[in-house]
Amino acid sequence: MAIPVVDLAEFLSGDAKRKAAFVQALGEAYEEVGFVAVKNHGVPDELIAHQYEYVQQFFSLPLEKKLTYEISGLAGQRGYTSFGREHAKGSEAPDLKEFFQYGQIVEDNDPIKSEYPENVSVGEIGPFNKTLYDAYRNFEKSGKALLQAIALYLGLDEHYFDKYVQNGNSILRCIHYPPITHEPKSAIRAEQHEDINLITLLVGASADGLQILTKQGDWVNVTSLPEQIVVNVGDMLQRLTNNKLRSTTHRVVNPSRDLWHTSRFSMPFFLHPRSEMNLACLDSCIDGEHRKAYPDATAGEYLDERLREIGLKK
């Protein structure tokens, strides 16, 4: 499936007509599909290439070394999470992946710093930590611009989300789906799920496998060009907009048998707001035909609930 493509340079052009056209195209794509491919997204290709290089080096380390970066008590929010620890909401089957997570770095005097654990520093690969930091900041900047466009589409002030994503609880997740060594119990590497956050920015994975569930109930492959990033709506934005913008169900399927010996790497950036953000449905998204669908909750409360549901938090 060729998902809708938008050009972020149009939104940032300074031309009112081009900006408005981008806002409309983005909003309609999210209402109809839930995913878009974004070109001219602002994350340097060279940085993405380096990130893949160092991430692959990390997952090639011996298991006993990787386990030294799995820190108990962090609910997988920083550092390494070993194979089979996470499962989709509503599923008992573990996903066939291991991952490393890198979180927010508060560099001013914002008291929210006390809410965030320190990032886990990897000593074996010199550029690893700096590369994740640079990637994080670039994804954060691009995500903020996309949320400004979404705010305009919703009839909100363009900078509605800015204060919520400033020092927000976003996560950069580096995922490794190892080679398949024996007949799997399921054809799924990562069971169908929806993302928890506001939006997810995903640079092209190292192999195919991502599928989305259409409104017609069909699973279709998602493909994007190397210079594009795929951006989808998460559950927090779905709640906020009372289902006007829906979080799209997606999954990762196993490769064909002739490719079982290969790994798959993926690096989504989950853009989360600050924990105090109120996710109560916007009044503008509630009317006689669209009754309020969700109870009020803060982003922090909702994240805590979901981390328990997927097995990362007890």
SULBEL-V188865 format. One record per residue. N is the residue number from 1. OMEGA is omega as a letter, one per 30 degrees, with the letter a starting at -180 (NA if undefined). BURIAL is # if it has 16 or more other C-alpha atoms within 10 Angstrom, else .. Layout:
{{N,OMEGA,BURIAL} {N,OMEGA,BURIAL}}
//
This chain:
{{1,l,.} {2,a,.} {3,a,#} {4,l,#} {5,l,#} {6,a,#} {7,a,#} {8,l,#} {9,l,#} {10,a,#} {11,a,#} {12,a,.} {13,a,.} {14,l,.} {15,a,.} {16,a,.} {17,l,.} {18,l,.} {19,a,#} {20,l,#} {21,l,.} {22,a,#} {23,a,#} {24,a,.} {25,a,#} {26,a,#} {27,l,#} {28,l,.} {29,l,#} {30,l,#} {31,a,#} {32,a,.} {33,a,#} {34,l,#} {35,l,#} {36,l,#} {37,a,#} {38,l,#} {39,a,#} {40,a,.} {41,l,#} {42,l,#} {43,a,#} {44,l,.} {45,a,.} {46,l,.} {47,l,.} {48,l,#} {49,l,.} {50,l,#} {51,l,#} {52,a,#} {53,a,.} {54,l,#} {55,l,#} {56,l,#} {57,a,.} {58,a,#} {59,l,#} {60,l,.} {61,l,.} {62,a,.} {63,a,.} {64,l,.} {65,l,.} {66,a,#} {67,l,.} {68,l,.} {69,l,#} {70,a,#} {71,a,.} {72,l,.} {73,a,.} {74,l,.} {75,l,#} {76,a,#} {77,l,#} {78,l,#} {79,a,#} {80,l,#} {81,a,#} {82,a,#} {83,l,.} {84,a,.} {85,a,#} {86,l,#} {87,l,#} {88,l,#} {89,l,#} {90,l,.} {91,l,.} {92,a,.} {93,l,#} {94,l,#} {95,a,#} {96,a,#} {97,l,#} {98,a,#} {99,l,#} {100,a,#} {101,a,#} {102,a,#} {103,a,#} {104,l,#} {105,a,#} {106,a,#} {107,l,.} {108,a,.} {109,a,.} {110,a,.} {111,l,.} {112,l,.} {113,a,#} {114,a,.} {115,a,.} {116,l,#} {117,l,.} {118,l,#} {119,a,#} {120,a,#} {121,a,.} {122,a,#} {123,a,.} {124,a,.} {125,a,.} {126,a,.} {127,a,.} {128,a,#} {129,l,#} {130,l,.} {131,l,#} {132,l,#} {133,a,#} {134,l,.} {135,a,#} {136,a,#} {137,l,.} {138,l,#} {139,a,#} {140,a,#} {141,l,#} {142,l,#} {143,l,#} {144,l,#} {145,l,#} {146,l,#} {147,l,#} {148,l,#} {149,l,#} {150,l,#} {151,l,#} {152,l,#} {153,a,#} {154,a,#} {155,l,.} {156,l,.} {157,a,.} {158,a,#} {159,a,#} {160,a,.} {161,a,#} {162,a,#} {163,a,.} {164,a,#} {165,l,#} {166,a,#} {167,l,#} {168,a,#} {169,a,#} {170,a,#} {171,l,#} {172,a,#} {173,l,#} {174,a,#} {175,l,#} {176,l,#} {177,a,#} {178,l,#} {179,l,#} {180,a,#} {181,l,.} {182,a,.} {183,a,.} {184,l,.} {185,a,.} {186,l,.} {187,a,.} {188,l,#} {189,l,#} {190,a,#} {191,a,#} {192,a,#} {193,l,#} {194,a,#} {195,a,#} {196,a,#} {197,l,#} {198,l,#} {199,l,#} {200,l,#} {201,a,#} {202,l,#} {203,a,#} {204,l,#} {205,a,#} {206,l,.} {207,l,.} {208,l,#} {209,a,#} {210,l,#} {211,l,#} {212,l,#} {213,a,#} {214,l,.} {215,l,.} {216,l,.} {217,l,.} {218,l,.} {219,a,#} {220,l,.} {221,l,#} {222,l,#} {223,l,#} {224,l,#} {225,a,.} {226,a,.} {227,a,.} {228,l,#} {229,l,#} {230,a,#} {231,a,#} {232,l,#} {233,l,#} {234,a,#} {235,a,#} {236,l,#} {237,l,#} {238,l,#} {239,a,#} {240,a,#} {241,l,#} {242,l,#} {243,l,#} {244,l,#} {245,a,#} {246,l,#} {247,a,#} {248,l,#} {249,l,#} {250,a,#} {251,l,#} {252,a,#} {253,l,#} {254,l,#} {255,l,#} {256,a,.} {257,a,.} {258,l,.} {259,l,.} {260,a,.} {261,a,.} {262,l,.} {263,l,.} {264,l,#} {265,a,#} {266,a,#} {267,l,#} {268,l,#} {269,a,#} {270,a,#} {271,l,#} {272,l,#} {273,l,#} {274,a,#} {275,a,#} {276,a,.} {277,l,#} {278,l,#} {279,l,#} {280,a,#} {281,l,#} {282,l,.} {283,a,.} {284,a,.} {285,l,#} {286,l,#} {287,a,.} {288,l,.} {289,a,.} {290,l,.} {291,l,.} {292,a,#} {293,a,.} {294,l,.} {295,l,.} {296,l,.} {297,l,#} {298,l,#} {299,l,#} {300,l,#} {301,a,.} {302,l,#} {303,l,#} {304,l,.} {305,a,.} {306,l,#} {307,l,#} {308,a,.} {309,a,#} {310,l,#} {311,a,#} {312,a,#} {313,a,#} {314,NA,.}}
//
